[in-house]
């Protein structure tokens, strides 16, 4: 059981007690425990989504060739959480995601309806250009939204990707 708790913690970065509870609920099944933790993350995120997020950080990522970069603003409820390694790593990873994957919107609801009306394959467009719908570059078995839910579960606070900007040499703004 201890090895499974350790493995689950490595996979999710959730606290030991939460991992233990999920494994007990799942009868020791690692896959079911992962699903239980994912559902808890969704529930925590829903509960906390109405809380104000006035703290946070602005993170920058510049690609090693210095021809590509991104700025992101990630907000949370308290400055205490904004200073944690979990939060800082999340901001760094999101900045890298924005630079690498060229998102134009945070979520699908941000896409103007007139643009969406012109798109033939809407799901493909959403997955490509909506940050939360993109596969997470460090673990493409989950989306950026799944990663966000994990961070909310870990920090026990509302965490919001407020805005971002991506810069690439030679690219138009359109």
MDTraj code that builds the backbone (N, CA, C; nanometers):
import mdtraj as md
import numpy as np

residues = "UNK UNK UNK UNK UNK UNK UNK UNK UNK UNK UNK UNK UNK UNK UNK UNK UNK UNK UNK UNK UNK UNK UNK UNK UNK UNK UNK UNK UNK UNK UNK UNK UNK UNK UNK UNK UNK UNK UNK UNK UNK UNK UNK UNK UNK UNK UNK UNK UNK UNK UNK UNK UNK UNK UNK UNK UNK UNK UNK UNK UNK UNK UNK UNK UNK UNK UNK UNK UNK UNK UNK UNK UNK UNK UNK UNK UNK UNK UNK UNK UNK UNK UNK UNK UNK UNK UNK UNK UNK UNK UNK UNK UNK UNK UNK UNK UNK UNK UNK UNK UNK UNK UNK UNK UNK UNK UNK UNK UNK UNK UNK UNK UNK UNK UNK UNK UNK UNK UNK UNK UNK UNK UNK UNK UNK UNK UNK UNK UNK UNK UNK UNK UNK UNK UNK UNK UNK UNK UNK UNK UNK UNK UNK UNK UNK UNK UNK UNK UNK UNK UNK UNK UNK UNK UNK UNK UNK UNK UNK UNK UNK UNK UNK UNK UNK UNK UNK UNK UNK UNK UNK UNK UNK UNK".split()
xyz = np.array([
    [0.0826, -0.1201, 0.0000],
    [0.0000, 0.0000, 0.0000],
    [0.0868, 0.1263, 0.0000],
    [0.1976, 0.1213, 0.0739],
    [0.2867, 0.2364, 0.0830],
    [0.3453, 0.2716, -0.0543],
    [0.3811, 0.1712, -0.1322],
    [0.4359, 0.1946, -0.2662],
    [0.3317, 0.2595, -0.3571],
    [0.2060, 0.2151, -0.3429],
    [0.0990, 0.2716, -0.4245],
    [0.0726, 0.4173, -0.3856],
    [0.0788, 0.4468, -0.2566],
    [0.0610, 0.5852, -0.2108],
    [0.1719, 0.6719, -0.2687],
    [0.2941, 0.6210, -0.2617],
    [0.4090, 0.6938, -0.3139],
    [0.3937, 0.7181, -0.4647],
    [0.3512, 0.6158, -0.5374],
    [0.3325, 0.6262, -0.6829],
    [0.2218, 0.7272, -0.7173],
    [0.1110, 0.7197, -0.6436],
    [-0.0007, 0.8104, -0.6666],
    [0.0413, 0.9548, -0.6385],
    [0.1193, 0.9739, -0.5359],
    [0.1696, 1.1080, -0.5024],
    [0.2613, 1.1598, -0.6128],
    [0.3457, 1.0726, -0.6672],
    [0.4341, 1.1115, -0.7773],
    [0.3529, 1.1530, -0.9004],
    [0.2451, 1.0803, -0.9258],
    [0.1628, 1.1084, -1.0431],
    [0.0805, 1.2359, -1.0290],
    [0.0386, 1.2680, -0.9074],
    [-0.0560, 1.3774, -0.8884],
    [-0.0031, 1.4951, -0.8076],
    [0.0992, 1.4757, -0.7281],
    [0.1511, 1.5767, -0.6344],
    [0.0509, 1.6139, -0.5264],
    [-0.0518, 1.5334, -0.5087],
    [-0.1511, 1.5553, -0.4034],
    [-0.0928, 1.5039, -0.2728],
    [-0.1417, 1.5554, -0.1613],
    [-0.0910, 1.5164, -0.0302],
    [-0.1042, 1.3672, -0.0017],
    [-0.0196, 1.3182, 0.0867],
    [-0.0163, 1.1765, 0.1219],
    [-0.1505, 1.1289, 0.1753],
    [-0.2130, 1.2069, 0.2627],
    [-0.3422, 1.1658, 0.3192],
    [-0.4491, 1.1531, 0.2124],
    [-0.4521, 1.2461, 0.1184],
    [-0.5497, 1.2390, 0.0089],
    [-0.5250, 1.1154, -0.0779],
    [-0.3977, 1.0867, -0.1052],
    [-0.3631, 0.9682, -0.1839],
    [-0.4080, 0.8410, -0.1119],
    [-0.3833, 0.8370, 0.0179],
    [-0.4215, 0.7203, 0.0975],
    [-0.5732, 0.7014, 0.0955],
    [-0.6493, 0.8107, 0.1155],
    [-0.7954, 0.8028, 0.1136],
    [-0.8466, 0.7532, -0.0210],
    [-0.7897, 0.8055, -0.1286],
    [-0.8326, 0.7659, -0.2634],
    [-0.8039, 0.6178, -0.2879],
    [-0.6885, 0.5716, -0.2430],
    [-0.6552, 0.4301, -0.2598],
    [-0.7470, 0.3411, -0.1762],
    [-0.7801, 0.3853, -0.0562],
    [-0.8726, 0.3075, 0.0278],
    [-1.0102, 0.2999, -0.0376],
    [-1.0574, 0.4138, -0.0903],
    [-1.1876, 0.4169, -0.1573],
    [-1.1904, 0.3285, -0.2816],
    [-1.0774, 0.3189, -0.3491],
    [-1.0706, 0.2422, -0.4741],
    [-1.0347, 0.0959, -0.4521],
    [-1.0208, 0.0569, -0.3275],
    [-0.9825, -0.0817, -0.2990],
    [-0.8412, -0.1140, -0.3435],
    [-0.7551, -0.0127, -0.3460],
    [-0.6150, -0.0334, -0.3834],
    [-0.5873, -0.0229, -0.5321],
    [-0.6899, 0.0067, -0.6123],
    [-0.6738, 0.0179, -0.7573],
    [-0.6195, 0.1572, -0.7917],
    [-0.4997, 0.1613, -0.8484],
    [-0.4311, 0.2871, -0.8780],
    [-0.5084, 0.3716, -0.9794],
    [-0.5595, 0.3100, -1.0855],
    [-0.6337, 0.3846, -1.1874],
    [-0.7614, 0.4457, -1.1305],
    [-0.8329, 0.3694, -1.0492],
    [-0.9552, 0.4213, -0.9874],
    [-0.9217, 0.5337, -0.8891],
    [-0.8107, 0.5192, -0.8171],
    [-0.7680, 0.6221, -0.7223],
    [-0.7355, 0.7522, -0.7963],
    [-0.6710, 0.7404, -0.9137],
    [-0.6426, 0.8586, -0.9954],
    [-0.7721, 0.9280, -1.0367],
    [-0.8704, 0.8487, -1.0758],
    [-0.9997, 0.9046, -1.1160],
    [-1.0694, 0.9729, -0.9978],
    [-1.0618, 0.9111, -0.8810],
    [-1.1207, 0.9706, -0.7600],
    [-1.0557, 1.1054, -0.7301],
    [-0.9228, 1.1115, -0.7382],
    [-0.8526, 1.2378, -0.7126],
    [-0.8875, 1.3430, -0.8174],
    [-0.9036, 1.3009, -0.9424],
    [-0.9414, 1.3935, -1.0482],
    [-1.0798, 1.4518, -1.0189],
    [-1.1735, 1.3671, -0.9765],
    [-1.3084, 1.4142, -0.9432],
    [-1.3054, 1.5098, -0.8240],
    [-1.2234, 1.4795, -0.7257],
    [-1.2101, 1.5697, -0.6102],
    [-1.1581, 1.7058, -0.6543],
    [-1.0625, 1.7038, -0.7475],
    [-1.0092, 1.8287, -0.8007],
    [-1.1171, 1.9109, -0.8686],
    [-1.2051, 1.8446, -0.9443],
    [-1.3161, 1.9125, -1.0106],
    [-1.4104, 1.9721, -0.9066],
    [-1.4419, 1.8946, -0.8030],
    [-1.5325, 1.9419, -0.6982],
    [-1.4727, 2.0612, -0.6238],
    [-1.3444, 2.0520, -0.5910],
    [-1.2775, 2.1629, -0.5215],
    [-1.2778, 2.2868, -0.6101],
    [-1.2496, 2.2675, -0.7392],
    [-1.2450, 2.3801, -0.8314],
    [-1.3826, 2.4464, -0.8418],
    [-1.4884, 2.3666, -0.8491],
    [-1.6233, 2.4218, -0.8576],
    [-1.6584, 2.5005, -0.7312],
    [-1.6215, 2.4459, -0.6148],
    [-1.6507, 2.5136, -0.4882],
    [-1.5777, 2.6464, -0.4769],
    [-1.4564, 2.6504, -0.5249],
    [-1.3712, 2.7668, -0.5040],
    [-1.3772, 2.8668, -0.6190],
    [-1.4453, 2.8328, -0.7268],
    [-1.4436, 2.9175, -0.8463],
    [-1.5026, 3.0564, -0.8254],
    [-1.5872, 3.0740, -0.7258],
    [-1.6473, 3.2056, -0.7032],
    [-1.5607, 3.2953, -0.6136],
    [-1.4568, 3.2402, -0.5577],
    [-1.3693, 3.3200, -0.4706],
    [-1.2844, 3.4161, -0.5523],
    [-1.2586, 3.5327, -0.4957],
    [-1.1786, 3.6354, -0.5623],
    [-1.0316, 3.5936, -0.5677],
    [-0.9694, 3.6229, -0.6814],
    [-0.8279, 3.5910, -0.7003],
    [-0.7523, 3.7202, -0.7298],
    [-0.7062, 3.7860, -0.6239],
    [-0.6385, 3.9151, -0.6400],
    [-0.4876, 3.9056, -0.6207],
    [-0.4395, 3.7899, -0.5851],
    [-0.2954, 3.7696, -0.5680],
    [-0.2450, 3.6863, -0.6855],
    [-0.1168, 3.6610, -0.6905],
    [-0.0625, 3.5778, -0.7975],
    [0.0722, 3.6271, -0.8432],
    [0.1077, 3.5851, -0.9646],
    [0.2359, 3.6258, -1.0218],
    [0.2238, 3.6413, -1.1728],
    [0.3183, 3.7156, -1.2265],
    [0.3350, 3.7239, -1.3709],
    [0.4637, 3.6491, -1.4010],
    [0.4541, 3.5551, -1.4914],
    [0.5695, 3.4701, -1.5252],
    [0.6048, 3.4911, -1.6719],
    [0.7336, 3.4884, -1.7001],
    [0.7828, 3.5012, -1.8373],
    [0.8570, 3.3740, -1.8766],
    [0.8483, 3.3407, -2.0034],
    [0.9274, 3.2310, -2.0576],
    [0.9874, 3.2804, -2.1886],
    [1.1173, 3.2673, -2.2023],
    [1.1864, 3.3015, -2.3258],
    [1.2566, 3.1747, -2.3739],
    [1.2262, 3.1333, -2.4967],
    [1.2862, 3.0126, -2.5530],
    [1.4366, 3.0349, -2.5722],
    [1.5132, 2.9270, -2.5660],
    [1.6593, 2.9398, -2.5655],
    [1.7143, 3.0118, -2.6882],
    [1.6451, 3.0121, -2.7995],
    [1.6907, 3.0833, -2.9187],
    [1.6573, 3.2314, -2.9159],
    [1.5884, 3.2740, -2.8123],
    [1.5479, 3.4128, -2.7912],
    [1.4606, 3.4664, -2.9049],
    [1.3920, 3.3768, -2.9767],
    [1.3040, 3.4194, -3.0846],
    [1.1567, 3.3909, -3.0540],
    [1.1297, 3.3425, -2.9336],
    [0.9945, 3.3047, -2.8942],
    [0.9810, 3.3247, -2.7437],
    [0.8691, 3.3825, -2.7019],
    [0.8500, 3.4029, -2.5594],
    [0.7040, 3.4235, -2.5245],
    [0.6766, 3.4225, -2.3940],
    [0.5398, 3.4416, -2.3466],
    [0.5407, 3.5060, -2.2088],
    [0.4352, 3.5798, -2.1805],
    [0.4066, 3.6340, -2.0482],
    [0.2697, 3.5829, -2.0071],
    [0.2575, 3.5397, -1.8824],
    [0.1273, 3.4960, -1.8315],
    [0.1017, 3.5584, -1.6953],
    [-0.0253, 3.5863, -1.6690],
    [-0.0669, 3.6303, -1.5369],
    [-0.1522, 3.5187, -1.4788],
    [-0.1064, 3.4640, -1.3660],
    [-0.1776, 3.3576, -1.2965],
    [-0.2171, 3.4130, -1.1602],
    [-0.3454, 3.4023, -1.1277],
    [-0.3947, 3.4569, -1.0015],
    [-0.4415, 3.3478, -0.9064],
    [-0.4348, 3.3811, -0.7771],
    [-0.4829, 3.2927, -0.6707],
    [-0.5419, 3.3812, -0.5617],
    [-0.5879, 3.3194, -0.4556],
    [-0.6561, 3.3942, -0.3500],
    [-0.5612, 3.4649, -0.2537],
    [-0.4480, 3.4023, -0.2206],
    [-0.3588, 3.4576, -0.1181],
    [-0.2154, 3.4670, -0.1676],
    [-0.1411, 3.5599, -0.1107],
    [0.0006, 3.5710, -0.1458],
    [0.0795, 3.4519, -0.0939],
    [0.0271, 3.3872, 0.0107],
    [0.0932, 3.2667, 0.0634],
    [0.1021, 3.1600, -0.0463],
    [-0.0083, 3.1327, -0.1137],
    [-0.0100, 3.0329, -0.2211],
    [0.0737, 3.0800, -0.3391],
    [0.0692, 3.2093, -0.3694],
    [0.1472, 3.2632, -0.4816],
    [0.2968, 3.2400, -0.4635],
    [0.3423, 3.2247, -0.3401],
    [0.4849, 3.2029, -0.3122],
    [0.5226, 3.0551, -0.3056],
    [0.4259, 2.9642, -0.3175],
    [0.4582, 2.8217, -0.3079],
    [0.5241, 2.7711, -0.4357],
    [0.6014, 2.6664, -0.4215],
    [0.6680, 2.6065, -0.5374],
    [0.5667, 2.5501, -0.6367],
    [0.4585, 2.4920, -0.5861],
    [0.3546, 2.4349, -0.6734],
    [0.2996, 2.5440, -0.7654],
    [0.2685, 2.6590, -0.7074],
    [0.2109, 2.7694, -0.7845],
    [0.3126, 2.8266, -0.8829],
    [0.4348, 2.8485, -0.8363],
    [0.5392, 2.9030, -0.9236],
    [0.5683, 2.8095, -1.0410],
    [0.5736, 2.6801, -1.0129],
    [0.5978, 2.5823, -1.1199],
    [0.4824, 2.5820, -1.2199],
    [0.3597, 2.5926, -1.1689],
    [0.2430, 2.5992, -1.2564],
    [0.2550, 2.7197, -1.3501],
    [0.2867, 2.8370, -1.2959],
    [0.2994, 2.9576, -1.3770],
    [0.4091, 2.9410, -1.4825],
    [0.5213, 2.8848, -1.4424],
    [0.6317, 2.8619, -1.5357],
    [0.5907, 2.7668, -1.6479],
    [0.5218, 2.6594, -1.6109],
    [0.4774, 2.5615, -1.7103],
    [0.3730, 2.6202, -1.8053],
    [0.2852, 2.7041, -1.7543],
    [0.1835, 2.7660, -1.8396],
    [0.2486, 2.8650, -1.9360],
    [0.3471, 2.9405, -1.8900],
    [0.4195, 3.0316, -1.9795],
    [0.4879, 2.9531, -2.0917],
    [0.5477, 2.8405, -2.0569],
    [0.6125, 2.7549, -2.1563],
    [0.5086, 2.6989, -2.2541],
    [0.3933, 2.6583, -2.2024],
    [0.2845, 2.6054, -2.2844],
    [0.2385, 2.7110, -2.3860],
    [0.2184, 2.8327, -2.3394],
    [0.1733, 2.9410, -2.4272],
    [0.2753, 2.9660, -2.5377],
    [0.4022, 2.9709, -2.5020],
    [0.5069, 2.9950, -2.6015],
    [0.5118, 2.8817, -2.7040],
    [0.5040, 2.7590, -2.6574],
    [0.5213, 2.6434, -2.7447],
    [0.3996, 2.6138, -2.8314],
    [0.2809, 2.6363, -2.7788],
    [0.1614, 2.5853, -2.8459],
    [0.0726, 2.6902, -2.9114],
    [0.1051, 2.8161, -2.8967],
    [0.0361, 2.9205, -2.9722],
    [-0.1123, 2.9374, -2.9453],
    [-0.1541, 2.9219, -2.8213],
    [-0.2945, 2.9442, -2.7880],
    [-0.3314, 3.0900, -2.8147],
    [-0.4567, 3.1119, -2.8504],
    [-0.5065, 3.2476, -2.8739],
    [-0.6128, 3.2863, -2.7705],
    [-0.6726, 3.1855, -2.7082],
    [-0.7798, 3.2077, -2.6107],
    [-0.7536, 3.1220, -2.4875],
    [-0.8073, 3.1628, -2.3745],
    [-0.7911, 3.0821, -2.2533],
    [-0.8876, 2.9649, -2.2557],
    [-1.0156, 2.9927, -2.2845],
    [-1.1167, 2.8856, -2.2879],
    [-1.2057, 2.9054, -2.4088],
    [-1.2810, 2.8014, -2.4428],
    [-1.3610, 2.8083, -2.5654],
    [-1.4662, 2.9192, -2.5612],
    [-1.5129, 2.9545, -2.4417],
    [-1.6115, 3.0619, -2.4297],
    [-1.5536, 3.1987, -2.4687],
    [-1.4218, 3.2089, -2.4769],
    [-1.3562, 3.3340, -2.5138],
    [-1.3512, 3.3566, -2.6653],
    [-1.3809, 3.2539, -2.7433],
    [-1.3760, 3.2671, -2.8892],
    [-1.4977, 3.3477, -2.9354],
    [-1.4746, 3.4565, -3.0089],
    [-1.5891, 3.5325, -3.0610],
    [-1.6768, 3.4447, -3.1507],
    [-1.8062, 3.4610, -3.1379],
    [-1.9007, 3.3771, -3.2115],
    [-1.8818, 3.3889, -3.3627],
    [-1.8501, 3.5082, -3.4131],
    [-1.8326, 3.5245, -3.5579],
    [-1.7131, 3.4433, -3.6096],
    [-1.6099, 3.4282, -3.5294],
    [-1.4954, 3.3446, -3.5675],
    [-1.5350, 3.1982, -3.5618],
    [-1.6024, 3.1590, -3.4568],
    [-1.6451, 3.0198, -3.4405],
    [-1.7393, 2.9769, -3.5524],
    [-1.8245, 3.0675, -3.5986],
    [-1.9195, 3.0364, -3.7068],
    [-1.8484, 3.0025, -3.8374],
    [-1.7299, 3.0594, -3.8584],
    [-1.6551, 3.0365, -3.9820],
    [-1.5743, 2.9073, -3.9801],
    [-1.5559, 2.8480, -3.8636],
    [-1.4698, 2.7308, -3.8483],
    [-1.5470, 2.6037, -3.8831],
    [-1.4864, 2.5221, -3.9673],
    [-1.5504, 2.3965, -4.0071],
    [-1.5387, 2.2907, -3.8973],
    [-1.4159, 2.2655, -3.8506],
    [-1.3941, 2.1650, -3.7463],
    [-1.3714, 2.2371, -3.6136],
    [-1.4805, 2.2656, -3.5438],
    [-1.4755, 2.3449, -3.4209],
    [-1.3937, 2.2787, -3.3099],
    [-1.4108, 2.1475, -3.2914],
    [-1.3381, 2.0776, -3.1841],
    [-1.1878, 2.0836, -3.2045],
    [-1.1443, 2.0641, -3.3277],
    [-1.0008, 2.0710, -3.3583],
    [-0.9475, 2.2123, -3.3337],
    [-1.0245, 2.3125, -3.3746],
    [-0.9867, 2.4530, -3.3534],
    [-0.9752, 2.4831, -3.2046],
    [-1.0743, 2.4392, -3.1279],
    [-1.0746, 2.4634, -2.9828],
    [-0.9540, 2.3978, -2.9174],
    [-0.9253, 2.2736, -2.9545],
    [-0.8111, 2.2030, -2.8954],
    [-0.6784, 2.2697, -2.9321],
    [-0.6723, 2.3279, -3.0498],
    [-0.5480, 2.3906, -3.0942],
    [-0.5277, 2.5307, -3.0358],
    [-0.6357, 2.6091, -3.0267],
    [-0.6205, 2.7501, -2.9916],
    [-0.6716, 2.7902, -2.8534],
    [-0.7362, 2.7014, -2.7806],
    [-0.7821, 2.7318, -2.6448],
    [-0.6866, 2.6673, -2.5449],
    [-0.6212, 2.7487, -2.4680],
    [-0.5180, 2.7032, -2.3756],
    [-0.5660, 2.5886, -2.2868],
    [-0.6818, 2.6023, -2.2233],
    [-0.7294, 2.4998, -2.1310],
    [-0.7614, 2.3676, -2.1995],
    [-0.7892, 2.3705, -2.3296],
    [-0.8238, 2.2486, -2.4035],
    [-0.7023, 2.1801, -2.4655],
    [-0.5886, 2.2464, -2.4645],
    [-0.4686, 2.1883, -2.5254],
    [-0.4122, 2.0748, -2.4405],
    [-0.3524, 1.9743, -2.5057],
    [-0.2786, 1.8741, -2.4288],
    [-0.1615, 1.9435, -2.3586],
    [-0.1397, 1.9112, -2.2334],
    [-0.0315, 1.9719, -2.1556],
    [0.1020, 1.9230, -2.2109],
    [0.1933, 2.0134, -2.2429],
    [0.3166, 1.9761, -2.3124],
    [0.4080, 1.8849, -2.2307],
    [0.3997, 1.8898, -2.0998],
    [0.4854, 1.8047, -2.0176],
    [0.4234, 1.6691, -1.9885],
    [0.2943, 1.6536, -2.0181],
    [0.2249, 1.5254, -1.9987],
    [0.0991, 1.5282, -2.0844],
    [0.1130, 1.4835, -2.2103],
    [0.0000, 1.4962, -2.3024],
    [-0.1141, 1.3984, -2.2750],
    [-0.1063, 1.3250, -2.1644],
    [-0.2196, 1.2408, -2.1257],
    [-0.3264, 1.3237, -2.0546],
    [-0.2949, 1.4512, -2.0284],
    [-0.3925, 1.5399, -1.9653],
    [-0.3916, 1.6743, -2.0359],
    [-0.4995, 1.7477, -2.0171],
    [-0.5084, 1.8816, -2.0750],
    [-0.4552, 1.9843, -1.9755],
    [-0.4397, 2.1059, -2.0223],
    [-0.3988, 2.2148, -1.9338],
    [-0.5053, 2.2341, -1.8255],
    [-0.6324, 2.2156, -1.8611],
    [-0.7394, 2.2281, -1.7622],
    [-0.7270, 2.1214, -1.6536],
    [-0.6901, 1.9981, -1.6918],
    [-0.6671, 1.8928, -1.5923],
    [-0.5537, 1.9324, -1.4977],
    [-0.4473, 1.9876, -1.5546],
    [-0.3332, 2.0323, -1.4750],
    [-0.3765, 2.1435, -1.3790],
    [-0.4574, 2.2371, -1.4279],
    [-0.5098, 2.3447, -1.3428],
    [-0.5903, 2.2866, -1.2261],
    [-0.6730, 2.1890, -1.2531],
    [-0.7539, 2.1258, -1.1478],
    [-0.6646, 2.0606, -1.0420],
    [-0.5550, 2.0000, -1.0860],
    [-0.4602, 1.9397, -0.9911],
    [-0.4004, 2.0472, -0.8999],
    [-0.3667, 2.1613, -0.9576],
    [-0.3074, 2.2707, -0.8794],
    [-0.4098, 2.3250, -0.7800],
    [-0.5341, 2.3385, -0.8216],
    [-0.6402, 2.3832, -0.7310],
    [-0.6555, 2.2842, -0.6161],
    [-0.6523, 2.1546, -0.6479],
    [-0.6642, 2.0521, -0.5436],
    [-0.5455, 2.0584, -0.4472],
    [-0.4269, 2.0837, -0.4990],
    [-0.3080, 2.0902, -0.4148],
    [-0.3064, 2.2147, -0.3261],
    [-0.3415, 2.3282, -0.3838],
    [-0.3318, 2.4539, -0.3100],
    [-0.4548, 2.4818, -0.2252],
    [-0.5653, 2.4159, -0.2585],
    [-0.6933, 2.4384, -0.1901],
    [-0.7413, 2.5822, -0.2065],
    [-0.7034, 2.6449, -0.3178],
    [-0.7469, 2.7809, -0.3490],
    [-0.7928, 2.7870, -0.4934],
    [-0.8709, 2.8900, -0.5238],
    [-0.9085, 2.9175, -0.6610],
    [-0.7839, 2.9686, -0.7329],
    [-0.7521, 2.9104, -0.8450],
    [-0.6384, 2.9510, -0.9270],
    [-0.6928, 2.9786, -1.0667],
    [-0.6534, 3.0934, -1.1227],
    [-0.7073, 3.1361, -1.2512],
    [-0.5937, 3.1806, -1.3424],
    [-0.5985, 3.1338, -1.4666],
    [-0.5096, 3.1879, -1.5691],
    [-0.5816, 3.3121, -1.6209],
    [-0.5337, 3.4294, -1.5839],
    [-0.6049, 3.5548, -1.6124],
    [-0.5853, 3.5991, -1.7571],
    [-0.4586, 3.6016, -1.8019],
    [-0.4305, 3.6479, -1.9378],
    [-0.2898, 3.6066, -1.9773],
    [-0.2640, 3.6149, -2.1069],
    [-0.1310, 3.5807, -2.1566],
    [-0.1041, 3.6550, -2.2867],
    [0.0249, 3.6624, -2.3190],
    [0.0682, 3.7189, -2.4470],
    [0.1831, 3.6320, -2.4973],
    [0.1829, 3.6079, -2.6275],
    [0.2877, 3.5266, -2.6895],
    [0.3568, 3.6124, -2.7943],
    [0.4885, 3.6021, -2.7971],
    [0.5675, 3.6793, -2.8912],
    [0.6568, 3.5837, -2.9698],
    [0.6563, 3.5989, -3.1037],
    [0.7442, 3.5182, -3.1885],
    [0.7974, 3.6081, -3.2983],
    [0.9278, 3.6063, -3.3170],
    [0.9881, 3.6877, -3.4218],
    [0.9307, 3.6472, -3.5568],
    [0.8948, 3.7486, -3.6358],
    [0.8482, 3.7235, -3.7717],
    [0.7022, 3.6854, -3.7837],
    [0.6282, 3.6749, -3.6740],
    [0.4851, 3.6403, -3.6817],
    [0.4007, 3.7663, -3.6823],
    [0.2899, 3.7608, -3.7562],
    [0.1918, 3.8707, -3.7546],
    [0.1126, 3.8647, -3.6262],
    [0.0458, 3.9742, -3.5939],
    [-0.0430, 3.9772, -3.4778],
    [-0.1778, 3.9139, -3.5107],
    [-0.2081, 3.8887, -3.6346],
    [-0.3395, 3.8367, -3.6718],
    [-0.3596, 3.6929, -3.6391],
])
top = md.Topology()
chain = top.add_chain()
for i, resn in enumerate(residues, 1):
    res = top.add_residue(resn, chain, resSeq=i)
    for name in ("N", "CA", "C"):
        top.add_atom(name, md.element.get_by_symbol(name[0]), res)
traj = md.Trajectory(xyz[None], top)
